[in-house]
Amino acid sequence: QFSRREIEVLTYLNANHVRPVSREELLNRVWGYAKGLDIETRPVDIHIAKLRRKLEDDPRSPRHLVTVRGAGYRLVND
């Protein structure tokens, strides 16, 4: 079962699946934080880790919810 926030993260990533989405963008668009604030991005990382445990066969080698180094996260739809 997915939490409301996990569904919101997945929905946003799916809507933007053609490009990586930064942690800051997720905080702005999903969590509702104002742009430019110096906010800890750890909540995003925690939610991504939880989603990987639920979605991936091997969460340590994700195929669907991938990290794009230096850019953010991307949901790969195959």
C-alpha positions as CSV (number, residue, x, y, z in Angstrom):
1,Q,0.0,0.0,0.0
2,F,1.2,3.5,-0.9
3,S,1.0,6.6,1.3
4,R,-0.7,9.7,0.0
5,R,2.7,11.4,-0.4
6,E,4.2,8.4,-2.2
7,I,1.3,8.6,-4.7
8,E,1.8,12.3,-5.1
9,V,5.6,11.7,-5.8
10,L,4.8,9.0,-8.3
11,T,2.1,11.0,-10.0
12,Y,4.5,14.0,-10.4
13,L,7.4,11.9,-11.7
14,N,5.1,10.1,-14.1
15,A,3.8,13.4,-15.5
16,N,7.4,14.5,-16.1
17,H,8.8,11.1,-17.0
18,V,10.7,12.5,-20.1
19,R,13.2,14.3,-17.9
20,P,14.8,14.0,-14.5
21,V,13.1,15.9,-11.7
22,S,15.3,17.5,-9.0
23,R,14.8,17.1,-5.3
24,E,14.1,20.8,-5.1
25,E,11.4,20.6,-7.7
26,L,9.8,17.7,-5.9
27,L,9.9,19.8,-2.6
28,N,8.3,22.7,-4.4
29,R,5.7,20.9,-6.4
30,V,4.8,17.9,-4.2
31,W,5.6,19.2,-0.7
32,G,4.5,22.8,-1.5
33,Y,7.7,24.5,-0.2
34,A,8.5,27.9,-1.7
35,K,11.3,28.2,-4.2
36,G,14.6,29.6,-3.0
37,L,14.3,28.4,0.6
38,D,17.3,26.5,2.0
39,I,15.4,23.3,2.8
40,E,16.7,19.9,3.7
41,T,16.0,17.5,0.8
42,R,16.2,14.3,3.0
43,P,12.4,13.8,3.0
44,V,12.6,13.3,-0.8
45,D,15.4,10.7,-0.5
46,I,13.4,8.9,2.2
47,H,10.3,8.7,0.1
48,I,12.3,7.6,-3.0
49,A,13.9,4.8,-0.9
50,K,10.4,3.7,0.3
51,L,9.0,3.7,-3.2
52,R,12.0,1.7,-4.5
53,R,11.4,-1.0,-1.9
54,K,7.8,-1.2,-3.1
55,L,8.3,-1.0,-6.9
56,E,11.7,-2.6,-7.6
57,D,12.7,-6.2,-7.7
58,D,16.1,-5.1,-6.4
59,P,15.9,-1.6,-4.8
60,R,19.7,-1.3,-4.8
61,S,19.7,-1.5,-8.6
62,P,16.5,0.3,-9.6
63,R,15.2,0.0,-13.1
64,H,12.0,2.0,-12.8
65,L,12.8,4.8,-10.3
66,V,16.3,5.8,-11.3
67,T,18.7,8.5,-10.1
68,V,20.1,10.7,-12.8
69,R,23.4,11.8,-11.3
70,G,23.5,15.6,-10.8
71,A,19.9,16.1,-12.0
72,G,17.5,14.2,-9.8
73,Y,15.1,11.3,-10.2
74,R,13.3,9.9,-13.2
75,L,10.5,7.4,-13.5
76,V,11.2,5.0,-16.4
77,N,8.1,3.8,-18.1
78,D,8.7,0.6,-20.1
